[in-house]
Structure formats: C-alpha cells, structure tokens
C-alpha cells in the first residue's frame, strides 16, 4: 500500500536537511517544519566518521541547514562542521541571543542563553528562512502526490519486526554506506531523504 506525503501533518516542507545538536532541538524544529532532521549528539559527531559521511551524502543530495545554539559550544560545533563539510550545499541558520531557561532544566545554561529547544516557533521559522531554506510549495499537491517509503515497506522487506530484521538492516546499511547504528526509524528518515520510493525498491 502506497502512502503519500499529503497524509503528513500540514507543515511547510523544506528541501534541505536540518542539522541540530540534540534530540530536544530536533523535537522543537519538527514542530515547526516538515523536514529531515539529523541530530549530531553534540561533540560526539567529531568522532563519528559514519555520521559525518552521512552528512556529506545528505549535503550532496538535499543540502544542509546547520542550526546550533548561540552559545560557545554551539558555535564551536558549527565551526568544526563548516571546516569538515565545506560550504557547498551547506547553509547556516542562527538563533538570536535570548536569555532564559528551558522548561525541562532546573537552571540556566552556563551562558544563560536559550538554546534551539527553547525558541518559539516564529524564531525558528525566521532563522530557517534567513538561512535560505527552500520551501517545497507543491509537495502537498493532490495532482501529483509523492509516495514515500514507510514502516510497512520496511516490515514487508524484512527490515523490521522479524527475527532476521537486525541482520538484514545491518547488511543494507553496509551496502548503502550508512551508519550501522541507525534505528529502523532513523533509517526511514534517511532513506526518504536520499531516495524516492521507486529508487529505493530498485536498489533493494
């Protein structure tokens, strides 16, 4: 059964993949735009050659928008990624310096600034727009809906929900040169960023 993008929540979709520091940032951005969002897990990204390779693939295929916090650590991560990935197909989104504390935290950060997770939707939207995010205005069109790779597809192909799923998924990740630690959900996000549904079934 084909699933089409018009079934998704009615958020504006952007072409580029958004790169954020952590999962709370990812959650904040996912409530603002429909996009593939990759978290780098802070400084751990610099020792994760597989994820760096994935970011290069995504930059080439879709383009990246790097959105980090406005504190010293956020700018350090951004700067290192800039050096590693270069400027080709990479855009930079900046949030303003807003003092405060995120709800989930007992105290303010060391610099007292709110991170991406603490920004309101309007601020995140403006940051992405100023970075030059490419909105896919017609992707929800009923005239030509775009079928996507779904969890059902992964299940039918034996990549999830079965005794051999882990091995099959591991084999696929190696074949596609993707990070071995990608979960089934992570794999789904990346596959939809890199391939159309038809392309995926051809290479599978």
SVG drawing of the C-alpha trace seen along z (x, -y; Angstrom):
<svg xmlns="http://www.w3.org/2000/svg" viewBox="-6 -38 44 53">
<polyline fill="none" stroke="black" stroke-width="0.4" points="0.0,0.0 1.4,-3.4 1.5,-6.2 1.7,-9.8 3.2,-12.9 -0.2,-14.6 -1.1,-12.4 1.5,-14.2 0.8,-17.0 0.1,-20.2 3.5,-21.9 5.6,-23.6 8.2,-21.2 11.7,-22.3 14.1,-20.6 17.3,-20.8 18.1,-18.5 18.3,-20.4 21.3,-19.6 20.8,-20.2 22.8,-19.4 20.4,-17.1 17.0,-15.4 15.3,-18.2 16.4,-20.6 15.1,-18.0 11.7,-17.9 11.5,-21.7 12.2,-22.0 10.0,-19.1 7.0,-21.1 7.8,-24.0 8.6,-22.4 8.3,-19.1 11.9,-18.2 14.5,-15.5 16.3,-16.5 19.6,-14.9 21.0,-15.3 24.8,-15.3 24.8,-14.5 27.0,-17.4 30.7,-17.0 30.4,-13.2 29.9,-14.0 33.6,-14.6 34.5,-11.0 31.6,-9.6 33.0,-9.1 29.9,-7.3 27.6,-10.1 30.0,-12.7 29.9,-10.6 26.1,-10.6 26.0,-14.4 28.2,-14.6 25.7,-12.4 22.8,-14.4 24.5,-17.7 25.1,-16.5 21.6,-15.1 19.4,-17.6 21.6,-20.3 22.0,-21.0 21.0,-23.8 23.1,-23.8 21.1,-25.1 23.0,-25.1 22.7,-27.0 24.0,-30.5 26.4,-29.8 30.2,-29.0 29.6,-25.2 27.1,-25.7 29.4,-28.0 32.3,-25.6 30.2,-22.7 29.1,-24.8 32.6,-25.9 34.0,-22.4 31.2,-21.2 31.9,-24.1 35.5,-23.0 34.6,-19.3 31.8,-19.8 32.8,-22.9 30.4,-25.5 29.0,-23.6 25.3,-22.9 25.6,-23.9 23.6,-26.8 23.7,-28.2 20.7,-29.3 21.3,-31.4 19.0,-31.9 19.3,-35.2 20.8,-35.6 17.8,-35.3 18.4,-34.9 16.3,-32.4 15.9,-28.8 14.4,-25.8 11.4,-24.3 13.0,-20.9 16.1,-22.3 16.5,-23.2 18.9,-26.0 20.0,-28.2 22.9,-27.2 26.4,-28.4 26.0,-31.4 22.3,-31.9 21.1,-31.7 18.2,-29.7 19.1,-27.0 17.2,-25.9 14.9,-23.9 13.8,-27.0 13.0,-29.1 9.4,-29.7 8.2,-28.5 8.3,-32.0 12.0,-32.4 12.9,-29.0 10.9,-29.7 12.6,-33.1 16.1,-31.6 15.5,-28.9 14.1,-31.5 17.0,-33.8 19.4,-30.9 17.7,-30.4 15.6,-27.4 14.0,-26.1 10.3,-25.5 8.7,-22.8 5.4,-24.6 3.8,-22.0 4.8,-18.8 1.3,-18.5 -0.4,-18.9 -3.1,-16.3 -2.5,-16.4 0.9,-14.7 1.4,-13.3 4.8,-11.8 4.8,-8.2 7.2,-7.7 9.0,-4.8 7.0,-3.7 7.3,-1.5 5.1,1.0 7.6,1.2 10.4,1.9 8.3,4.6 7.4,6.2 11.0,6.2 12.0,7.9 13.9,4.9 11.8,4.5 9.6,6.7 11.2,10.1 13.8,12.4 16.3,11.6 15.4,7.9 18.5,6.7 20.9,8.6 19.0,7.5 19.0,3.9 22.7,4.2 23.5,5.6 21.5,2.9 23.3,0.1 26.7,1.5 25.6,1.8 24.4,-1.8 27.4,-3.0 25.2,-4.4 25.8,-4.4 25.5,-1.0 23.7,-2.3 20.7,-3.8 17.5,-2.6 14.6,-1.5 13.0,-4.9 16.3,-6.7 16.8,-4.5 13.3,-5.5 14.2,-9.2 17.5,-8.9 16.1,-6.7 13.3,-9.2 15.9,-12.0 18.2,-10.1 15.8,-8.2 12.4,-8.2 10.3,-5.1 10.9,-3.7 14.7,-4.3 14.8,-2.5 13.0,0.6 15.3,0.7 18.4,0.7 17.0,3.1"/>
</svg>
